[in-house]
Amino acid sequence: MTRYLPSKQYQYAGVAALVLALFCAILAWQWPLIWIPAGLFLITGGFILILGFMPAIELHETHLAIGDRLIAWDDIKRLDRTGFISPLVLHLTLTSNRRILLIYPGGLEASHALLRHLRRMCRQALIDGIPYRQFWGEAIPTQNERKQALAAPKYHLLLPDDEAEVERLYQRLKSVGHLDRTED
C-alpha cells in the first residue's frame, strides 16, 4: 500500500491568506477599498484550506482508496490528465461512465509519483486516450496471436488410464502393423 497525504504547505498558505484577510478587514474600516483584497484573501484562503484538508489517497493492489471511497482498478476505464500538476488534477472515468475528478494537493515530486503509480495500476484503462499496453510500449498482439488466444480449448475425452491404453495400442500398431493378439 502506498499513501499520499496532502502537503502541509497548503494548510500553512491557507492560514496565512486568512490572516491577511483579517488584516485587510481591520484596515478596511479606515479605507473602504481594502474590502476588495480582504474578500479575495478570504476566498483564496478558504479554497487553499479546503485543498489542504483533502482526504489521503491510498493505492492498494486491488483498489484505489480516496478517503472512505474505494474504487477497484478494473472499474477505471479512462485516466485523463488535465494541465495541472501541482495540485494534481485528473479525470477518472469508471465503467459505469461516471466521471470522478481526483485532486491531489501535494508537492511536485509526490504528484509525479502518484500519477506514475496510477498509470501503472490502471491496466484496463485508456491513459490519456492511449491503451495501457501501447502507452507503456508493450507489444500489441497481432491478429494471428489474437486468433491463437481465442482458439478452441482442448478437452480431455479419456481418463488417464484409457489414454495410456490407447498410447500402448498405437505403439503396438506402429511396430507390428496390426492389433490382433494372435502372433504371426
N, C-alpha and C positions, 0 to 999 in steps of 0.2 A: 504494500500500500504506500502511496505517495500522497502527501498532504500539502496543499498550497494555501497558506494563510494570507489575508490582505496585509499590505505593507502598513506599518505603524506611521509612516510619513503622511499618509492620507489623514489619519486622525489628528496628528500634530498640525497639519496645514489647515484642517477644518476648524480646530480650536483657535488658531491664530487669526483666521478670517472672521470668526465670530467676535474675537476681542477687538479687532479693527472696526467691526460694525458697531460695537458698543462705544468705542472711542469716537467714531464719526457721529453717532447719535447724541453723544454728550455735546460735541461741537455744533451740532445742527440746531441747538436751542438759540445759539447766537447768530449763525449763518444758515438760513433755511435751505440753500442749495446743496448743502452737505448731506441732506437726506437721500440724495440720489446715490452717492457712493456707499452710504450706510446700508441702503437697501440691496445694492449689488453685493457688498461684502456678506450680508446676511444670507442671501440666496446662494452665493458661491460657497460659503462656509457650511451651510446645511447640506448642499449637494455633495461636497467633499467628505463630510462626516458620514453621510449615507454610504458612500463608497468605502470608507474606512471600516465600517461595521458590517460589511457584506459577509455572508457565511463562507466557511472554508470549502475548498474544492478538494475532494479526495478521489484518487484513481486507484481502483481495485482491479484484480484480474478479470472479474466478471461484469463489473459495472462502474459507472461514474456517479459519485455522490456529491450533490451540491446542497450543503446543509442537510436537511432531512429528506430531500428528494433523491431517489435512486433511478438511474437510467441505465438499462442494460446496453452493452456495447453493440449487440446485434440490432437494437432498436434505432440506432442512429443511421439515417440514410444519407445525410449530407453534412459536411462540416465546411462552412464557408467563412473565410476571414474577412473582416472589414479593414478599413485603413488604420484603425487604432491598434497600437502595440502595447503601450503602457498608459492607461489601463488596457488590457487585452479585451477586445470585444469580438465575439464570434457568434455566428448564427448556426444553431444545430437544428436540422430538420429530422424529425422522427419518422418511423414507418407509417404512422397514422397521419402523415402530412402536417403535423403540428410543429410549429417553429418555436424554438426557445432562444432567447437572447442570453448568452453567457457572458458575464462581465467579471473579469478578474483584476482587481486593483492591486497589482504587485509591481515590483521593480522590473526593470528591463530584462535582466537575466532570468528571473523567475518566470516572466511572461513567455520568453522564448522557450524555456524548458517545458512549461505547461503545454504550449502549442505543439511542440515536438512530440510529447507523450500522447496528447490527444490524437494526433495524426497517426501515430503508431498503433494505438489501441482500437481505432475505428476501422477494422479490417473489412467490413461490409459496406463502407460509406464511400461516397464520392468526396474527394478532398479538393475544394475549390473547383469543382466541376470535372475533376480528373479521377478515373478509377484508382483504387488503392494500389493495385499491383503496378500500374503504369506510373503512378506518382512516385513510387519508391524505386522504379527502374527494374522491376522484376519482369521476367519473360512472360508475355501473354500467351496462353496456349493457342496453338494453331488450330485450324479446322479439323485436321486429322487427329490431333490429340483430343479434341473435344469428342469426336466420334468414338475413339477408343475408350474414353472415360464413360461414355454412355452406352457402350456395348452391353449386350445381354449378359447377365451374370451366369456363371456355370453352377448348376445344381448337381449334387451328388445323387445319383439314381440307385446306386447299390450300396450295401453295407460294406465295411472294410473287408470282412471275410469273403464276401462274394466278389469283391474286386480282386482279391488275392487269387481266388479260384479262376476267374476269367484270365488273369495275367498268366497263371500256370498253364491253362489250356492254350493260350495264344503262343507261349514259348514252345510248347509241345508241337503245335501245328506248324510252327515256323521251322523246327528242327527235323521233324519226321515227315511232315507233309500231309498227315491225316490225323483224325482224333479218335478213331475206334480203338478199343482196348486190345484187340487181337494183335499179336505180334506177327510180323512177316517172316 
